[in-house]
Amino acid sequence: MEKITQVKVLDNYQLEILFNDGVKGVVSLSDRLFGPVFEPLKDPSFFAKVRVDEFGAIAWPNGADLAPDALYEKLKH
């Protein structure tokens, strides 16, 4: 499984993601910010606290995270 190595916050709840094999792209999360864990990410300053965790996934301080496999498939195609 490929891992995310870098994440950069862009405008409008978008993230630029780089994987360890060089696959790179932009994903929009504007339509995914619902539910108890993801609701706090609607605050742009909190959304900007995204990081790459030790498993190669993107994560936020409140425990919200996104597994790299689905993001990888989306960006690869």
C-alpha contacts under 8 A as a table, 3 or more apart, distances in Angstrom:
res1	aa1	res2	aa2	distance
1	M	69	D	6.97
2	E	19	F	6.57
2	E	20	N	6.38
2	E	21	D	7.09
2	E	56	G	7.93
2	E	68	P	7.21
2	E	69	D	7.09
2	E	72	Y	7.47
3	K	19	F	5.56
3	K	20	N	5.72
3	K	55	F	7.28
3	K	56	G	4.40
3	K	57	A	6.73
3	K	68	P	6.21
4	I	7	V	7.52
4	I	17	I	6.84
4	I	18	L	5.77
4	I	19	F	4.26
4	I	20	N	6.09
4	I	52	V	6.80
4	I	56	G	4.72
4	I	57	A	5.93
4	I	58	I	7.34
4	I	68	P	6.44
5	T	17	I	7.81
5	T	18	L	5.79
5	T	19	F	5.37
5	T	20	N	5.72
5	T	52	V	6.73
5	T	56	G	6.45
6	Q	17	I	5.87
6	Q	18	L	5.11
6	Q	19	F	7.07
6	Q	52	V	6.65
7	V	15	L	6.47
7	V	16	E	5.64
7	V	17	I	4.69
7	V	18	L	6.48
7	V	50	V	7.63
7	V	51	R	6.70
7	V	52	V	6.79
7	V	58	I	7.48
8	K	15	L	5.58
8	K	16	E	5.01
8	K	17	I	6.60
9	V	13	Y	7.51
9	V	14	Q	6.28
9	V	15	L	4.82
9	V	16	E	6.47
9	V	48	A	6.00
9	V	50	V	7.69
10	L	13	Y	6.61
10	L	14	Q	5.05
10	L	15	L	5.54
10	L	16	E	6.92
11	D	14	Q	5.91
12	N	28	S	7.64
12	N	30	S	6.89
13	Y	28	S	5.96
13	Y	29	L	5.53
13	Y	30	S	5.33
13	Y	44	P	7.52
13	Y	47	F	7.35
14	Q	26	V	6.59
14	Q	27	V	5.56
14	Q	28	S	4.26
14	Q	29	L	5.90
14	Q	30	S	7.30
15	L	26	V	5.50
15	L	27	V	5.44
15	L	28	S	6.48
15	L	29	L	7.79
16	E	24	K	7.29
16	E	25	G	5.59
16	E	26	V	4.33
16	E	27	V	6.55
17	I	24	K	5.58
17	I	25	G	5.57
17	I	26	V	6.17
17	I	27	V	7.61
18	L	22	G	6.38
18	L	23	V	5.97
18	L	24	K	4.43
18	L	25	G	6.84
19	F	22	G	5.40
19	F	23	V	5.28
19	F	24	K	6.26
19	F	72	Y	7.67
20	N	23	V	7.39
23	V	72	Y	7.66
23	V	75	L	7.20
23	V	76	K	6.62
24	K	75	L	6.89
25	G	75	L	5.83
26	V	75	L	7.64
27	V	71	L	7.78
27	V	75	L	7.86
28	S	31	D	7.59
29	L	32	R	5.11
29	L	33	L	6.58
30	S	33	L	6.04
31	D	34	F	7.85
32	R	38	F	7.60
33	L	38	F	4.95
33	L	39	E	5.52
33	L	41	L	6.53
33	L	42	K	6.44
34	F	37	V	7.66
34	F	38	F	5.33
34	F	39	E	5.01
35	G	38	F	5.56
35	G	39	E	5.64
36	P	39	E	5.53
36	P	40	P	7.73
37	V	40	P	6.91
37	V	62	N	7.24
37	V	63	G	7.17
37	V	64	A	5.56
38	F	41	L	5.45
38	F	42	K	7.59
38	F	64	A	6.18
39	E	42	K	5.80
40	P	43	D	6.00
40	P	46	F	6.98
40	P	47	F	7.80
41	L	44	P	6.76
41	L	46	F	5.66
41	L	47	F	4.64
42	K	46	F	7.59
42	K	47	F	6.69
43	D	46	F	5.34
43	D	47	F	6.12
44	P	47	F	4.90
44	P	48	A	6.13
45	S	48	A	5.20
45	S	49	K	7.01
46	F	49	K	5.37
46	F	50	V	7.91
47	F	50	V	6.16
47	F	60	W	7.53
49	K	60	W	6.07
49	K	61	P	7.18
50	V	58	I	6.56
50	V	59	A	5.58
50	V	60	W	4.85
50	V	61	P	7.66
51	R	58	I	5.57
51	R	59	A	5.47
51	R	60	W	6.42
52	V	55	F	7.88
52	V	56	G	5.85
52	V	57	A	5.55
52	V	58	I	4.55
52	V	59	A	6.13
53	D	56	G	5.52
53	D	57	A	5.54
53	D	58	I	6.06
53	D	59	A	6.20
54	E	57	A	7.45
56	G	68	P	6.87
57	A	65	D	6.89
57	A	66	L	6.05
57	A	67	A	5.19
57	A	68	P	5.22
58	I	65	D	5.58
58	I	66	L	5.58
58	I	67	A	7.02
58	I	68	P	7.39
59	A	63	G	6.71
59	A	64	A	5.69
59	A	65	D	4.11
59	A	66	L	6.57
60	W	63	G	5.76
60	W	64	A	5.36
60	W	65	D	6.32
61	P	64	A	7.27
67	A	70	A	6.64
67	A	71	L	7.23
68	P	71	L	5.22
68	P	72	Y	5.87
69	D	72	Y	5.07
69	D	73	E	6.34
70	A	73	E	5.21
70	A	74	K	6.24
71	L	74	K	5.10
71	L	75	L	6.20
72	Y	75	L	5.25
72	Y	76	K	5.90
73	E	76	K	5.13
73	E	77	H	6.37
74	K	77	H	5.78
